[in-house]
């Protein structure tokens, strides 16, 4: 009988009934949260996934077909969202590590540090103006990527790309010396 009620509620949700959506949310939000928490082991991330599941449920309500119990369907959505989050976080960590690795100075044993800094400064002047400004703001002035993006009128990803490319150019030229 509970499953029949859920199927009826779900059909109402597909038709845009917000009260049915609220009832499903109130009935299953704890189950979705617990499923997310078991995978992520982080309360805040589990809360985010719970919100994401119910937002996706509402946004995709017309396209979703529930062939199992609604609880099972929602907890499967939570598990998939958790796996996507883990994958995204892993990729983000890997990219951040790459940026960090590129940021470490290439130390040449035969050159004193001040000479190497002169080389880096000279090579920075050879960068395109926008890239040079981005490098200076992030590494010389210590500004966060978000702030640089706002100042330059570009996205945070563009800031990261400019930094990555600029540091790669500088590193390659330093290694050729």
Residue pairs with C-beta under 8 A, 6 or more apart in sequence:
3 69
3 70
6 24
6 27
6 69
6 70
6 71
7 66
7 70
9 20
9 23
9 24
9 70
10 20
10 24
10 66
10 70
12 19
12 20
13 20
13 21
13 24
13 57
13 58
13 61
14 61
14 62
14 64
16 61
21 57
21 58
21 61
24 57
24 70
24 74
25 54
28 70
28 71
28 74
29 50
29 54
31 71
31 74
31 75
32 49
32 50
32 53
32 54
32 74
32 75
32 77
32 78
33 46
33 47
33 50
33 78
35 75
35 78
35 79
35 82
36 45
36 46
36 49
36 50
36 53
36 78
36 79
36 81
36 82
37 43
37 46
39 78
39 79
39 82
39 83
39 86
40 46
40 49
40 82
40 85
40 86
45 85
48 85
49 78
49 81
49 82
49 85
50 78
52 81
53 74
53 77
53 78
53 81
56 77
56 81
57 64
57 74
57 77
66 73
68 76
95 160
98 164
99 160
99 163
99 164
99 167
102 163
102 164
102 167
102 168
102 171
103 139
103 163
103 167
105 116
105 120
106 116
106 171
106 174
106 175
107 113
107 116
108 116
108 174
108 177
111 119
116 174
119 174
119 177
120 170
120 174
123 169
123 170
123 173
123 174
124 132
124 135
124 136
124 166
124 170
125 132
127 135
127 166
127 169
127 170
130 152
130 162
131 162
131 165
131 166
132 166
133 152
134 148
134 152
134 159
134 162
134 163
134 166
135 162
135 163
135 166
135 167
137 143
137 147
137 148
137 151
138 145
138 148
138 159
138 163
143 151
145 156
145 159
145 160
146 156
148 159
149 155
149 156
149 158
149 159
152 158
152 159
